[in-house]
C-alpha cells in the first residue's frame, strides 16, 4: 500500500492462493489481493512458484525489482534472477538473529527487550541475503507480538520506500551477514502454547503475549481447555513460593492469581472452551473456581 501511495509503478501482485480460514472456513481474499484488485493491478496466485504459466507471466512484466514481504515460501533461483536489479525482502528481525518463519513471535516469547527489521537482497538460502538496511525497535514489557508486528509494519513500510528509491538511484550498500551469529525462529505450533506452570511467571507471561493472535497460550481448567489471552506478572510481595505451580492463590476483581515455578501470574482475560473472551474474574464466578484449585492438571 505504501509503495502505491509513494507513486511507485507496481507491475503486479503475487500472493498466496485463497484458502479457507476462520471458524466457518470461508474462502476470503487476502488484504493485499483486495488492494491490488481495487487498483486494477494484475494478481498472480500460483500454487507452486515453478509453475510454467506463472513463470512466463511474471517474467513478461519485465520488473526492475521484486519486493517480498511475508510471502511464506522460499523463492527458487530462477525467480530470484528475473528482475533487472534483484529481489529484496523485509524480514521481522535484526538478521542474522531469528531467521525463519516467526521472528516477531520468538522475540517476544524469549523476553527480548529489542528487535527490529532488516531489508535485504534475497539469496537462495533462507533469510541469508546481504543486508541493505536495518532499524531497531524496543519491545515494551507488556507488548504482544500482534502489536509489535503492527508497529514494525508501519516503520518498515516507510523505510522500504526510501530503500527502493535508493536502489533506483544506485545509492546503497550490501553487507554480508555474520554466519557465526545466526539463530532461527521456528514455525509456531499449537503444542507450543501449552503452559508449563513450573516455569517462571515472567516466562509464562512472555509466552502468552508472544503467541497472540495464534496459536495462543492455554491450560486446562475443570477438564476443559482454557486459553489465556492477557496476563501480568505479580508485584513483589505476592509471591506464592509455598504453593504447587498452577495453584490458584487469589481471586479478586483484578483476576485470578496463579502460582508458578517462580513468582505469581495474574490472569486478566481468558477464553474458555466453547465460549467467548471474558475477564478472568468472570470465569472464576461462572465456573465456581476456588483458591487452592490446580490449573493444568488434566
Beta strands, then each sheet from edge to edge (+ up, - down):
strand 1: 12-14
strand 2: 20-21
strand 3: 26-27
strand 4: 42-44
strand 5: 65-69
strand 6: 86-91
strand 7: 99-100
strand 8: 114-121
strand 9: 131-138
strand 10: 184-185
strand 11: 217-221
strand 12: 224-233
strand 13: 248-252
strand 14: 255-259
strand 15: 264-272
strand 16: 277-279
sheet 1: 1+ 4+
sheet 2: 2+ 3-
sheet 3: 5+ 6+ 8- 9+
sheet 4: 7+ 10+
sheet 5: 11+ 12- 15+ 14- 13+
sheet 6: 11+ 12- 15+ 16-
end
